[in-house]
Amino acid sequence: MTTSAIRLTRMEKRRTLGLIAVGHGVAHWYNGILAVLYPALTVALGLSYSQVGLFDSTRGIVAVIVSLAGGYMADTLGRRRLFLGLCLISLGIFTSLLSFAGTFLVALIWLGIGGVGNSLWHPYALPLLNSIFPKRRGLAIALHDAAANSFHGLAPIVVGLLLGMFSWQFVTRLHLWPGLVMGILILLTMPQVEKSRPERKTQVDYRQAWQSGILQNRQFLMASGISACLTMARLGLFTFFPLFLAFELGLNSASQGLYIGVMAFSGALLAPGLGSLADRIGLQVVLSTAIFIAGIVVISLVFAQSGVLLFGIVALLGGGLFSTRSLILVYVMKVTPKEMGGSSIGAIFSLNRFFGILSPIIAGTIADTFGLRFVFYFVSILLFVGVFLILMMHHTTSPEAT
C-alpha cells in the first residue's frame, strides 16, 4: 500500500487513529449485543443450544471467506476509507433486519450476512495503522483493540437494560443508527490516507508473496495457531456464558449484560499495560502467564454462583482473553512483509474463524449432552493448548520482535 508515502500532519494522524479506533468500537458493539440477544432469541424462536451454536458457526464460515477476500482487496485495490465506512453501514443495516426474523433460518441468514462488515474491517484497518504509526504500532493497535473491548463491554450492559424495557425486535431496529452514523462520519471526515491506487500486482507476484510471506512463514503459522485457540475459547465462552447466566443462575437481561460488560471492560483496561509489560520482559512470558491464569479461572465457573466472587472471576477471564489479542496481531505484522499487511491480517482472522466454526458447535453439543457448566471445561482445554503453543514459540518473539 502507499499510505507510508502520504504526509499526514500530527492532527490528521490523531484524527485517523480516533476514527478507526471508534469505528472498531462500533463494529464490536454489534458483536457485544449478541451476547444478550441470544437468550432472547432462544426463548422467542424456541431454539436449542446447538442451534444457538450454529449462529456463530455460520458467522465463522462467512468470516473465513470474507477475511481472505478482504486481505487481497486491501493489498491490491486500496480504497480503505470507502470500505471502512461501508463495513459499519452494512452492520447497521443487517442487524436491524434481524428484527424481522420469525424463524431460526431467517435469523441465521441475517446474522451470517451481518458478519461481513466485522470480517472486512481488520484487513483494512490494522495495516493502515501499522503504516501510519511505524514507530508506535504497538500503542496504536492496542488503542484500536481497547476501543473494541470497551464498546464490546458497554453494549451488553446497555442492550441488557433496553431488553428489560422493550422487545428484542425494537432493540435490534434501533441498531440501524450506530453503524450508519459512524460509517458516514468516516466517509466524510477521515483524511485521505492513500496517495493513489496501490501498485498493481500480477497474480503470479501475489501468489509468490503469499507463499513466501505467509504460507511458509513459521512464525506466522505459530501465531495463527495460538490466535485460533484463543478465538475458539472466546467464541465458546461468549456464546454460552450468557445462556449459563440466564438459564442456570436465573439472571435477568440487565444482570447478564453487566457480567458480560465487566468481562470485556477488564480486557480493555489491561491491554495497554500488558503491551507495555511485553515490551519490557517479552511477549512469551506475558501471553503464557495471562492465558494460563484465564485457563485456571474459567474452570471455577463450573462451581460459580452470582455475586461479587463471580464478578472477580469474570474480570480475570476478560483480562486473559481480551487483552492479549493485540499483542499477537502486532507480532504477525512484524514477521510478515509490509506489502502483504492486509493479506496477513485477513489470513490470521480467516484461520481463527475457520477453527472457530467448530467451537460453538462442539460447545453446543456438550451443553445439550452434559449441561452448560461442562462448556467451561472445553474452554479451559483450549486455553491450555494455547499456552503450550506459546511456550513453543520461536525465539524471535523477543521484546524486539513485538
C-alpha positions as CSV (number, residue, x, y, z in Angstrom):
1,M,0.0,0.0,0.0
2,T,1.1,3.6,-0.5
3,T,0.0,5.0,2.9
4,S,3.6,5.4,4.0
5,A,4.2,7.8,1.1
6,I,1.4,10.2,2.4
7,R,2.5,13.1,4.6
8,L,-0.1,13.4,7.3
9,T,0.0,16.1,9.9
10,R,0.1,15.2,13.6
11,M,-3.6,16.2,13.9
12,E,-4.5,14.2,10.8
13,K,-2.8,11.1,12.2
14,R,-4.6,11.5,15.5
15,R,-7.9,12.1,13.8
16,T,-7.4,8.9,11.7
17,L,-6.5,6.9,14.7
18,G,-9.5,8.2,16.6
19,L,-11.9,7.5,13.7
20,I,-10.5,4.0,13.2
21,A,-10.5,3.2,16.9
22,V,-14.0,4.4,17.5
23,G,-15.1,2.7,14.3
24,H,-13.6,-0.5,15.6
25,G,-15.5,0.0,18.8
26,V,-18.8,0.4,16.9
27,A,-18.1,-2.8,14.9
28,H,-17.6,-4.7,18.2
29,W,-20.7,-3.1,19.7
30,Y,-22.6,-5.3,17.2
31,N,-20.7,-8.3,18.4
32,G,-21.3,-7.4,22.1
33,I,-25.1,-7.1,21.7
34,L,-25.3,-10.8,20.5
35,A,-24.4,-12.0,24.0
36,V,-27.7,-10.7,25.4
37,L,-29.7,-11.2,22.2
38,Y,-29.1,-14.9,22.1
39,P,-31.1,-15.7,25.2
40,A,-34.0,-13.6,23.9
41,L,-33.8,-15.3,20.5
42,T,-33.6,-18.7,22.2
43,V,-36.9,-18.1,24.0
44,A,-38.7,-16.2,21.2
45,L,-37.8,-18.7,18.4
46,G,-37.7,-21.9,20.6
47,L,-34.1,-22.7,19.8
48,S,-31.9,-25.5,21.2
49,Y,-28.4,-24.8,22.4
50,S,-27.0,-26.4,19.3
51,Q,-29.0,-24.0,17.1
52,V,-27.6,-21.1,19.0
53,G,-24.1,-22.5,18.4
54,L,-24.9,-22.6,14.7
55,F,-25.4,-18.8,14.7
56,D,-21.7,-18.2,15.5
57,S,-20.5,-21.1,13.3
58,T,-22.3,-19.6,10.3
59,R,-20.8,-16.2,11.1
60,G,-17.4,-18.0,11.2
61,I,-17.9,-19.5,7.7
62,V,-18.7,-16.0,6.4
63,A,-15.6,-14.7,8.2
64,V,-13.3,-17.3,6.6
65,I,-14.3,-16.3,3.1
66,V,-14.5,-12.5,3.7
67,S,-11.3,-12.2,5.6
68,L,-9.2,-13.8,2.9
69,A,-11.0,-11.8,0.2
70,G,-10.7,-8.6,2.2
71,G,-7.0,-9.1,2.6
72,Y,-6.5,-9.4,-1.1
73,M,-8.7,-6.4,-1.8
74,A,-6.9,-4.3,0.7
75,D,-3.5,-5.0,-0.7
76,T,-4.5,-4.7,-4.4
77,L,-7.5,-2.4,-4.6
78,G,-7.0,0.0,-1.7
79,R,-9.9,2.4,-1.1
80,R,-9.6,2.0,2.6
81,R,-11.7,4.9,3.7
82,L,-14.5,3.8,1.5
83,F,-14.5,0.2,2.7
84,L,-14.1,1.1,6.3
85,G,-17.2,3.3,6.1
86,L,-19.2,0.6,4.2
87,C,-18.3,-2.0,6.9
88,L,-20.1,-0.1,9.6
89,I,-23.0,0.9,7.4
90,S,-23.6,-2.8,6.5
91,L,-23.5,-3.8,10.1
92,G,-26.3,-1.3,11.0
93,I,-28.5,-2.4,8.1
94,F,-28.3,-6.2,8.6
95,T,-28.6,-6.0,12.3
96,S,-31.8,-4.0,12.1
97,L,-33.1,-6.6,9.6
98,L,-32.7,-9.3,12.3
99,S,-35.8,-7.7,13.9
100,F,-38.0,-9.2,11.2
101,A,-36.7,-12.8,11.8
102,G,-39.6,-15.1,12.8
103,T,-37.8,-18.4,12.3
104,F,-34.4,-19.9,13.0
105,L,-33.4,-19.9,9.3
106,V,-34.2,-16.3,8.7
107,A,-32.3,-15.2,11.9
108,L,-29.3,-17.4,10.7
109,I,-29.3,-15.6,7.3
110,W,-29.3,-12.1,8.7
111,L,-26.7,-12.9,11.4
112,G,-24.5,-14.5,8.8
113,I,-24.6,-11.7,6.3
114,G,-24.2,-9.2,9.2
115,G,-20.8,-10.7,9.9
116,V,-19.4,-9.4,6.6
117,G,-18.8,-6.0,8.0
118,N,-16.9,-7.2,11.0
119,S,-14.7,-9.6,9.0
120,L,-13.8,-7.0,6.4
121,W,-12.8,-4.4,8.9
122,H,-9.5,-5.8,10.2
123,P,-7.6,-6.4,6.9
124,Y,-8.3,-2.7,6.0
125,A,-7.8,-1.0,9.4
126,L,-4.8,-2.8,11.0
127,P,-2.2,-2.5,8.2
128,L,-3.3,1.2,7.8
129,L,-2.4,1.9,11.5
130,N,0.8,-0.1,11.1
131,S,1.8,2.1,8.2
132,I,0.8,5.4,9.7
133,F,2.5,4.7,13.1
134,P,5.5,2.6,12.2
135,K,7.4,3.5,15.4
136,R,4.3,3.3,17.7
137,R,2.4,0.5,16.1
138,G,2.1,-1.4,19.4
139,L,0.3,1.6,21.1
140,A,-1.8,2.4,18.0
141,I,-3.1,-1.2,17.7
142,A,-3.5,-1.5,21.5
143,L,-5.8,1.6,21.4
144,H,-7.6,0.1,18.4
145,D,-8.2,-3.1,20.4
146,A,-9.0,-1.3,23.7
147,A,-11.8,0.7,21.9
148,A,-13.2,-2.6,20.6
149,N,-13.2,-4.2,24.1
150,S,-14.7,-1.0,25.7
151,F,-17.6,-0.9,23.3
152,H,-17.9,-4.7,23.4
153,G,-18.3,-4.3,27.2
154,L,-20.7,-1.4,27.1
155,A,-23.0,-3.0,24.5
156,P,-24.4,-5.9,26.6
157,I,-24.9,-3.6,29.6
158,V,-26.9,-1.0,27.6
159,V,-28.8,-3.6,25.5
160,G,-29.5,-5.7,28.6
161,L,-31.2,-2.7,30.1
162,L,-33.1,-2.0,26.9
163,L,-34.3,-5.6,26.7
164,G,-35.8,-5.2,30.1
165,M,-38.0,-2.3,28.8
166,F,-38.6,-3.1,25.1
167,S,-39.0,-6.1,22.8
168,W,-35.9,-7.6,21.2
169,Q,-37.3,-6.6,17.8
170,F,-37.4,-2.9,18.8
171,V,-33.9,-3.0,20.2
172,T,-32.4,-4.5,17.1
173,R,-34.2,-1.9,14.9
174,L,-32.5,0.8,16.9
175,H,-29.2,-0.6,15.9
176,L,-29.5,0.7,12.3
177,W,-28.2,4.0,13.6
178,P,-24.8,3.4,15.2
179,G,-23.2,1.8,12.2
180,L,-24.9,4.2,9.7
181,V,-23.8,7.3,11.5
182,M,-20.2,6.2,12.2
183,G,-19.8,4.9,8.7
184,I,-20.9,8.1,7.2
185,L,-18.6,10.0,9.6
186,I,-15.6,8.0,8.4
187,L,-16.5,8.6,4.7
188,L,-16.9,12.3,5.2
189,T,-14.2,13.3,7.7
190,M,-11.3,10.7,7.6
191,P,-8.2,12.2,5.9
192,Q,-7.1,10.9,2.5
193,V,-4.7,8.1,3.6
194,E,-3.8,6.7,0.2
195,K,-1.9,8.7,-2.4
196,S,-3.1,6.6,-5.3
197,R,-4.2,3.1,-6.1
198,P,-1.7,0.5,-4.9
199,E,0.7,-0.7,-7.5
200,R,-1.0,-3.4,-9.5
201,K,0.5,-6.9,-8.9
202,T,0.2,-9.8,-11.2
203,Q,-1.4,-13.0,-9.9
204,V,2.0,-14.7,-10.1
205,D,3.6,-11.9,-8.0
206,Y,0.9,-12.0,-5.4
207,R,0.9,-15.8,-5.3
208,Q,4.6,-15.9,-4.7
209,A,4.4,-13.2,-2.0
210,W,1.6,-15.1,-0.3
211,Q,3.5,-18.4,-0.4
212,S,6.8,-17.0,1.0
213,G,5.5,-14.4,3.3
214,I,2.5,-16.3,4.8
215,L,2.2,-20.0,4.0
216,Q,5.9,-20.8,4.5
217,N,6.4,-18.3,7.4
218,R,6.8,-20.4,10.5
219,Q,6.4,-17.5,12.9
220,F,3.1,-16.5,11.3
221,L,1.8,-20.1,11.4
222,M,2.7,-20.5,15.1
223,A,1.0,-17.1,15.9
224,S,-2.1,-18.3,13.9
225,G,-2.3,-21.5,16.0
226,I,-2.2,-19.5,19.3
227,S,-4.7,-17.0,18.0
228,A,-7.1,-19.8,16.8
229,C,-7.1,-21.4,20.3
230,L,-7.9,-18.0,21.9
231,T,-10.7,-17.3,19.3
232,M,-12.3,-20.7,19.9
233,A,-12.2,-20.2,23.6
234,R,-13.7,-16.7,23.3
235,L,-16.4,-17.8,21.0
236,G,-17.3,-20.8,23.2
237,L,-17.4,-18.6,26.3
238,F,-19.2,-15.6,24.8
239,T,-21.9,-17.7,23.2
240,F,-22.7,-19.9,26.2
241,F,-21.8,-17.8,29.2
242,P,-24.9,-15.6,28.7
243,L,-27.1,-18.7,28.5
244,F,-25.5,-20.0,31.7
245,L,-26.3,-16.7,33.4
246,A,-29.9,-16.8,32.1
247,F,-30.8,-20.5,32.5
248,E,-28.5,-21.8,35.2
249,L,-28.3,-18.8,37.5
250,G,-31.6,-17.3,36.6
251,L,-30.4,-13.8,36.0
252,N,-32.3,-11.2,34.0
253,S,-31.0,-9.5,30.9
254,A,-29.7,-6.4,32.7
255,S,-27.6,-8.6,35.1
256,Q,-26.4,-10.7,32.2
257,G,-25.2,-7.6,30.4
258,L,-23.4,-6.3,33.5
259,Y,-21.4,-9.5,33.9
260,I,-20.5,-9.7,30.2
261,G,-19.6,-6.0,30.2
262,V,-17.2,-6.5,33.1
263,M,-15.5,-9.3,31.1
264,A,-14.9,-7.1,28.1
265,F,-14.0,-3.9,30.1
266,S,-11.3,-5.7,32.0
267,G,-9.7,-6.7,28.7
268,A,-9.8,-3.0,27.5
269,L,-8.2,-1.8,30.8
270,L,-5.4,-4.4,30.9
271,A,-4.4,-4.3,27.2
272,P,-2.2,-1.2,27.3
273,G,-0.5,-2.3,30.5
274,L,0.2,-5.8,29.1
275,G,1.5,-4.4,25.9
276,S,4.0,-2.2,27.8
277,L,5.0,-5.1,30.0
278,A,5.5,-7.3,27.0
279,D,7.9,-4.7,25.5
280,R,10.0,-4.9,28.7
281,I,10.0,-8.6,29.7
282,G,9.0,-10.4,26.5
283,L,5.8,-11.4,24.7
284,Q,6.1,-15.1,25.5
285,V,6.1,-14.6,29.3
286,V,3.2,-12.1,29.3
287,L,1.0,-14.2,26.9
288,S,1.6,-17.5,28.6
289,T,1.0,-16.1,32.1
290,A,-2.2,-14.2,31.3
291,I,-3.7,-17.1,29.3
292,F,-2.7,-19.8,31.9
293,I,-4.4,-17.8,34.6
294,A,-7.6,-17.5,32.4
295,G,-7.5,-21.3,31.9
296,I,-7.5,-21.9,35.6
297,V,-10.1,-19.3,36.4
298,V,-12.6,-20.5,33.7
299,I,-12.8,-23.9,35.5
300,S,-14.1,-22.1,38.6
301,L,-17.2,-21.0,36.6
302,V,-18.3,-24.7,36.9
303,F,-19.0,-24.0,40.6
304,A,-19.9,-20.4,40.4
305,Q,-23.0,-18.6,41.7
306,S,-23.9,-15.0,41.1
307,G,-22.4,-12.3,43.3
308,V,-19.2,-10.4,44.0
309,L,-17.0,-13.5,43.6
310,L,-18.4,-14.1,40.1
311,F,-17.6,-10.5,39.1
312,G,-13.9,-11.2,40.1
313,I,-13.8,-14.4,38.1
314,V,-15.3,-12.7,35.1
315,A,-12.8,-9.8,35.3
316,L,-9.8,-12.1,35.4
317,L,-11.2,-14.0,32.4
318,G,-11.6,-10.8,30.5
319,G,-8.1,-9.8,31.2
320,G,-6.7,-13.1,29.9
321,L,-8.9,-13.5,26.9
322,F,-9.4,-9.9,25.6
323,S,-6.2,-8.0,26.5
324,T,-3.8,-10.3,24.6
325,R,-5.1,-10.3,21.1
326,S,-3.4,-7.1,20.1
327,L,0.0,-8.5,21.1
328,I,-0.4,-11.4,18.7
329,L,-1.5,-9.1,15.8
330,V,1.4,-6.8,16.4
331,Y,3.7,-9.8,16.2
332,V,2.0,-11.0,13.0
333,M,2.6,-7.7,11.2
334,K,6.2,-7.7,12.5
335,V,7.1,-11.1,10.9
336,T,5.2,-10.7,7.6
337,P,6.1,-8.5,4.6
338,K,4.7,-4.9,4.9
339,E,3.2,-5.1,1.4
340,M,1.2,-8.1,2.5
341,G,-0.3,-6.4,5.6
342,G,-3.9,-6.8,4.6
343,S,-3.4,-10.4,3.4
344,S,-1.6,-11.4,6.6
345,I,-4.3,-10.0,8.9
346,G,-7.0,-11.4,6.6
347,A,-5.3,-14.8,6.8
348,I,-5.0,-14.9,10.5
349,F,-8.6,-13.8,11.0
350,S,-9.7,-16.3,8.4
351,L,-7.8,-19.1,10.2
352,N,-9.2,-18.0,13.5
353,R,-12.8,-18.2,12.3
354,F,-12.2,-21.4,10.4
355,F,-11.3,-23.2,13.6
356,G,-13.8,-21.0,15.4
357,I,-16.6,-22.6,13.3
358,L,-16.1,-25.8,15.3
359,S,-16.2,-24.2,18.7
360,P,-19.8,-23.2,19.1
361,I,-21.0,-26.5,17.5
362,I,-18.8,-28.5,19.9
363,A,-19.8,-26.3,22.9
364,G,-23.5,-26.5,22.0
365,T,-23.3,-30.3,21.7
366,I,-21.6,-30.5,25.1
367,A,-24.2,-28.2,26.6
368,D,-27.1,-30.3,25.2
369,T,-25.5,-33.6,26.3
370,F,-23.9,-32.8,29.7
371,G,-25.1,-29.3,30.7
372,L,-24.0,-25.8,30.2
373,R,-21.4,-25.9,33.0
374,F,-19.3,-28.5,31.1
375,V,-18.7,-26.0,28.3
376,F,-16.3,-24.3,30.7
377,Y,-14.1,-27.4,30.8
378,F,-13.9,-27.3,27.0
379,V,-12.9,-23.6,27.1
380,S,-10.1,-24.3,29.6
381,I,-8.7,-27.1,27.5
382,L,-8.4,-24.7,24.5
383,L,-6.6,-22.1,26.7
384,F,-4.1,-24.6,28.0
385,V,-3.4,-25.7,24.4
386,G,-2.8,-22.1,23.6
387,V,-0.3,-21.8,26.5
388,F,1.6,-24.8,25.2
389,L,1.9,-23.3,21.8
390,I,3.1,-20.0,23.3
391,L,5.8,-21.9,25.1
392,M,6.9,-23.5,21.8
393,M,7.1,-20.1,20.0
394,H,10.3,-19.4,18.2
395,H,12.9,-17.3,19.9
396,T,12.2,-14.4,17.6
397,T,9.2,-13.5,19.8
398,S,11.5,-11.4,21.9
399,P,10.6,-7.9,23.0
400,E,12.3,-6.6,19.9
401,A,10.1,-8.7,17.7
402,T,6.9,-7.4,19.3
